[in-house]
Amino acid sequence: MFDFSPGGKRRSRDDEIYAESEASAPRDEIDDADMSVSDEKPPKKEKSAKKVKKRKSKLFDDDETAPEGFDELFEELRKKRREIARERGVRAFQTFPDRTLEAIALARPVTREEALQVPGIGPSKAYNEFPAFVPIIERYR
């Protein structure tokens, strides 16, 4: 199986099998140009200005209509949430998820006690997060 003769090359049966199969396998001609590797990066696509897509509320069915100013208030609440999230270095939904913003836009609370009645707002969020949204809500009351 192995050749341990002095000065001999150490070989195994696998090496012999591989050598035989390599010799019998047809080789395709490979052009050196096909094998070249380029350090150049592909050109980057130009970035267009980010468009903030309006999200349609899932709170209302197609046949139901939202209260007046609901969509505008909801979008403003989302903008404020995004701003707060950037300042704090967290994701926007960690401040308030869309469902909670929809509930706020529907109930339009302006006090902490009213905010505690909104699903998704507990004592901590009512005290820490909610006051930043009050000026926006008051414009739509």
C-alpha positions, 0 to 999 in steps of 0.5 A: 500500500505504501512505498517506504523505500529509501529515497522513494516517494511516499505514495498510497493506493489513493494516489495511484487511483487518482493519477490513473483517473486524471490521466484518462479524464479529458481536459478542456482547453482553458484560455488564460483570459478566462481565468483572470481576476480583476481588482476592479469593483463593479460600478455602484448604482446611483442612490435615489432619495429615499421615499417614505412610503405611506402605510395604509392602516390595517385598522380599518377595512376597505368599506370603513373610513378612518376619522378625519385627519387620521392618516395625516396624524398617523404619518406625523406620528411615524415621522416623530417616532423615526426621529426619536429612534434615531436620537436614541439609536434604536429601531423605530418599532421599539419606540412604538409599533405601528399598531400602537401609533394607529391606536394613538391616532384613533384615540388622540390622548393628550394626558398620561392617564389617557395614554395608559388606556391605549393598547400598547402603552404601559406606564414606562412608555406613557412616562418616557416616550409619550410626551414627545407625541403630545404636541402633534396629537393636540394639533389634530384634536 
